[in-house]
Amino acid sequence: MRVVLAEDSTLLREGLVRLLVEEGHEVLAAVGDGESLLTAVGERRPDVVVADVRMPPTHTDEGLRAALEIRRRWPGVGVLVLSQYVEKRYATELLTGESEGMGYLLKDRVVQVDEFLDALERVGQGRAAFDPEVVRQLLARSTRTHPLAGLTPRERDVLAEMAQGHGNGAIAARLYISQSAVEKHINAIFDKLGLTRTPGYSRRVVAVLRYLGS
């Protein structure tokens, strides 16, 4: 894949460039701030952007704002956001938007190379990739205020896997259950959340976004 990387830490940025190149990806640009990221994407039109949330000059949300702007201007570009912590406001903003080709990963996960590369691949394929810890914390918050509390523990497990962007086959393998059981749990989730089959939108996406993003 063709990648543009934005990370203000020179050491981490160079390490990511080396990793991506070694895995056969083409790094079109590696920059250290949000403005440079927008410029690089506009000029190079990558398949995927990997961006830190906090970058110069204020080290608050420059990377996030650049990521959201990329989604607005170039919706075909996948965006994988990196964050040091579970920043719930940022994660919620991403989850309540169009989640296809979107990911949110904790930086600790980068050292787990296979998980990082898997997330990058999913985002590049137009799928979602949200860190399990991000999903866990948002689910925990949601269960206190929403009918999500009416789901069984196994249904919540399945919903958490859905939120990370996994398909039914992957969910079955990760939870050590059959694919038919996964389908049964998903249908139960849809029923309990009142999501009827309607042309024009994905019940799967709505099930995740309604409860993680509210």
C-alpha positions in Angstrom: 0.0 0.0 0.0 1.0 3.6 -0.5 1.3 5.3 2.9 1.7 8.8 4.3 3.0 8.9 7.9 2.6 11.7 10.4 4.4 11.4 13.7 6.3 14.2 15.6 8.6 11.8 17.4 11.6 11.4 15.0 12.6 8.1 16.5 9.1 6.6 16.2 8.6 8.1 12.8 11.8 6.6 11.4 11.0 3.2 13.0 7.6 3.1 11.4 9.0 4.1 8.0 11.5 1.2 8.2 8.9 -1.3 9.4 6.5 -0.3 6.6 9.1 -0.5 3.9 10.4 -3.8 5.1 6.8 -5.1 4.9 6.6 -4.0 1.3 4.6 -0.8 1.7 5.6 2.4 -0.1 6.0 5.4 2.2 5.2 8.4 0.1 6.0 11.0 2.9 6.8 11.0 6.6 6.0 14.3 8.3 5.9 15.8 11.8 2.8 18.1 11.9 -0.8 18.3 10.8 -0.3 21.0 8.1 2.4 19.0 6.4 0.2 15.9 6.6 -2.6 17.6 4.7 -0.2 18.9 2.1 1.4 15.5 1.6 -2.0 13.8 1.2 -3.2 16.4 -1.3 -0.1 16.0 -3.4 0.4 12.2 -3.1 -3.1 10.8 -2.6 -2.0 7.7 -0.6 -4.1 4.6 0.1 -3.7 5.0 3.9 -2.6 7.7 6.3 -1.1 6.8 9.7 -1.3 9.8 12.0 -0.5 10.7 15.6 -3.3 12.5 17.5 -1.1 15.0 19.2 1.4 17.0 17.1 2.9 20.5 16.9 2.4 23.3 17.6 0.1 22.7 20.6 0.4 18.9 20.9 -3.3 18.6 21.6 -5.5 17.5 18.7 -3.7 18.6 15.5 -3.4 15.1 14.2 -7.0 14.3 14.8 -8.2 17.5 13.1 -6.0 16.7 10.1 -7.4 13.2 10.0 -11.0 14.4 10.1 -10.2 16.9 7.3 -8.6 14.1 5.2 -11.8 12.1 5.6 -13.8 15.1 4.5 -11.7 16.1 1.5 -10.5 12.6 0.4 -13.0 10.0 1.7 -11.2 7.2 -0.3 -8.1 7.6 1.8 -8.0 5.2 4.8 -6.9 6.8 8.1 -5.3 5.0 11.0 -4.9 7.3 14.0 -2.4 6.6 16.8 -2.8 7.7 20.3 -0.8 7.4 23.5 -3.9 7.0 25.7 -7.6 6.1 25.3 -8.8 9.6 24.6 -12.6 9.0 24.7 -13.7 12.2 23.1 -11.4 11.6 20.1 -12.4 8.0 19.8 -16.1 8.8 20.0 -15.7 11.4 17.3 -14.1 8.9 15.0 -16.6 6.1 15.9 -19.6 8.3 15.3 -18.4 9.3 11.8 -18.1 7.1 8.8 -16.1 4.2 10.1 -15.2 2.5 6.9 -11.5 2.8 6.2 -11.0 4.2 9.7 -8.9 3.0 12.6 -7.9 4.1 16.1 -4.9 2.3 17.6 -3.0 2.8 20.9 0.7 3.4 20.4 1.6 0.5 22.6 0.0 -1.7 19.9 2.7 -0.5 17.4 5.3 -2.6 19.2 3.1 -5.6 18.6 4.0 -5.6 14.9 1.5 -8.2 13.7 -1.4 -6.3 15.3 -0.3 -3.0 13.9 0.1 -4.4 10.4 -3.2 -6.2 10.6 -4.9 -2.9 11.5 -3.2 -1.1 8.7 -4.3 -3.7 6.2 -7.9 -3.6 7.3 -8.0 0.2 7.1 -6.4 0.0 3.7 -9.1 -2.4 2.6 -11.8 0.0 3.6 -12.6 -1.7 6.9 -12.5 -0.5 10.5 -9.8 -1.2 13.0 -10.3 0.0 16.5 -8.0 -1.0 19.4 -9.6 -3.5 21.8 -8.8 -1.4 24.8 -10.5 1.6 23.2 -13.6 -0.5 22.5 -13.5 -2.0 26.0 -13.5 1.4 27.7 -16.2 2.8 25.5 -18.3 -0.3 26.0 -17.9 0.0 29.8 -19.1 3.6 29.7 -22.0 2.7 27.4 -23.3 -0.1 29.6 -23.9 2.4 32.4 -26.2 4.6 30.4 -27.7 2.5 27.6 -29.8 -0.6 26.8 -26.5 -2.3 25.9 -26.7 -3.5 29.5 -29.5 -5.8 28.3 -27.0 -7.8 26.2 -25.5 -11.0 27.5 -21.8 -11.1 28.2 -21.2 -13.1 25.0 -23.3 -10.7 23.0 -21.1 -7.8 24.3 -18.0 -9.8 23.4 -19.3 -10.2 19.9 -20.2 -6.5 19.7 -16.7 -5.5 20.9 -15.2 -7.7 18.1 -17.5 -6.1 15.6 -16.4 -2.6 16.8 -12.8 -3.6 16.1 -13.7 -4.2 12.5 -13.6 -8.0 12.5 -15.9 -10.1 10.2 -18.0 -13.1 11.4 -15.3 -15.6 10.6 -12.6 -13.8 12.5 -15.0 -13.2 15.4 -15.7 -16.9 15.6 -12.0 -17.8 15.6 -11.1 -15.1 18.2 -13.9 -16.1 20.6 -13.6 -19.9 19.9 -17.2 -20.3 18.9 -18.8 -21.4 15.6 -19.6 -18.9 12.9 -23.3 -19.9 13.1 -23.2 -19.0 16.8 -21.7 -15.6 15.9 -24.5 -15.0 13.5 -27.0 -16.0 16.1 -25.5 -13.5 18.6 -25.4 -10.7 16.0 -29.1 -11.2 15.2 -29.9 -11.1 18.9 -28.0 -7.9 19.2 -29.9 -6.4 16.3 -33.2 -7.5 17.9 -32.4 -6.1 21.3 -31.2 -2.8 19.8 -34.4 -2.5 17.7 -32.4 -2.5 14.4 -34.7 -3.8 11.6 -33.4 -4.7 8.2 -33.7 -1.5 6.1 -32.2 -0.7 2.7 -29.5 2.0 2.6 -27.7 1.4 5.9 -25.7 -1.3 7.7 -27.3 -2.6 10.9 -23.8 -3.8 11.8 -22.3 -0.3 11.7 -25.4 1.3 13.4 -25.2 -1.3 16.3 -21.6 -0.3 17.0 -21.9 3.5 16.5 -25.2 4.0 18.3 -23.8 2.7 21.6 -20.1 3.6 21.4 -20.7 7.0 20.0 -23.5 8.4 22.1 
